[in-house]
Amino acid sequence: MNKQELRSVLKELTEQKAPAAQIDLWPAIQARVQMSQPAPSRGTIMNTHSNLRLKPAYLLAAVLLIGALLLAFPQGRALAQQLMHFFYRGESNLMAGVTVTPVKWVEQTPGAAAPTTTPPPPQPTPTGLAFEADCGRLNNPHCSVDEIRELVNFPVWALPTLPAGLHFEGASGGPERVYLVYSTSSGDLLIWQEPFTGAEGQLNWEVGADAEIHSVQIGPVTGDYVKGTYNGNSSPPVWDPEADFQQLRWVDQGVVFNLDLIGMEAQLSRDDLAALAATLTDGPVSVNGQPAMLTQITPTPEPTFDPRTLYPLTLAEAEEQAGFALLSPAHLPETYTFIGAAYDEQTQVAESSYIYHHPVYPDAQGGLVVRQQLAPAGVDCDLCGFTRRDGKLPFDAPLNQILKMVPQEAIIEMVQVGELTAQYVEGTEYNGGQWDPTPFRKRLRFQLNGVAIELWSDSFELSKADLITIAEDLQ
């Protein structure tokens, strides 16, 4: 008899010995408390008030017994569940406990690539991801439900039936926690679970101050539901209650469950999610526990984009075409390196580009571009500050006009670059004029010695203060 069959038999025997619908805990508790009281002496008139004064040891034993009985049966677990809280609102919408790693600055040689940063020694795999070698990473798991169950010492619950369009991607994790990933064409459903130990951090997760926490019923127990998540496109992350991200957390059968639904709000509402969670089983799930193969055809890999193709010139070549000496950063973070320059004959804008290359996260994107243009006195050049516009720009608007003008909702901040006054804007415009104020994109514009200069950063590593420091250090 395997572990799964043993669990099924034990569950059936338990139900036969103590059917949930027939359990009444109070008579047993009452009888136990009465047995703990001293019998009255013969011929003594009973004093109701004195009989209620139980000895501390008996009272403690009764309380412990009540707790044990409550947790032993479904009704008791449901009552205990109502006393648990799985989320709490923080004092603000900023993610607490985020520490920003200080930027390490290194000297730059104008027009030369920086030395390759030495990657740090490999770190040991966290226990929560110890099964990566056999089951794949969380973004690409491939173990079946039966396979992941054989790797851990606690019951793993899975969906026995799936809504239309949802398929099982696979499972992974480690000996203390496992992840089950389900997907559709529009989003993902992540179910992770671990044994409930009562350790700090298992319950009562912090969410943003604007989060709405709802109690929901999941079968016989109660859980907490929250819509929203921390926006990782800001530093520190900011709580976004409108994000298409739903979380459901609860404890049942000695297991902590966390269900994350990403990008599928139109398909599964809060009540749908709770109803789906109530169907989880630690029994057989048949074909729904086998990773789905969406296609047997190996997809053609997309061509890798090389940003160097946009900056084919050396710094000297760009200077020759622009007709003036280009300024370069004297110092940059060690994760940035010069990749090339470019010059646009039509706009007369020269650019030098520095790509962001992280030694630990090679797939990280971003960079810094220094854009420069001669700015004759009395002439409004493309880089000579930002201007606001009303309405949306037409799709066929020239690029220099798009980059110069920002919508009304954009904040143009006046900052100091040494003794110079500069304009600073955070945010990105996309989808036909929709403005996103997320500070991933930062732009700083000022004029120096008859040259209009813009520092354009697409990265969370560089802050506004860092950008000003680079501007003050141009040479």
Helices and strands as residue ranges (DSSP letters): H 3-17, G 20-22, H 25-36, H 48-51, H 56-72, H 74-82, E 87-89, E 105-107, G 127-129, H 132-135, H 145-151, E 167-174, E 177-183, E 188-195, E 205-207, E 213-218, E 221-227, E 229-231, E 238-240, E 245-252, E 255-262, H 270-277, G 286-289, G 307-310, H 315-322, E 331-333, E 336-344, E 349-356, E 367-374, E 387-388, H 399-404, E 405-406, E 413-417, E 420-426, E 428-430, E 434-436, E 441-448, E 451-458, H 464-472
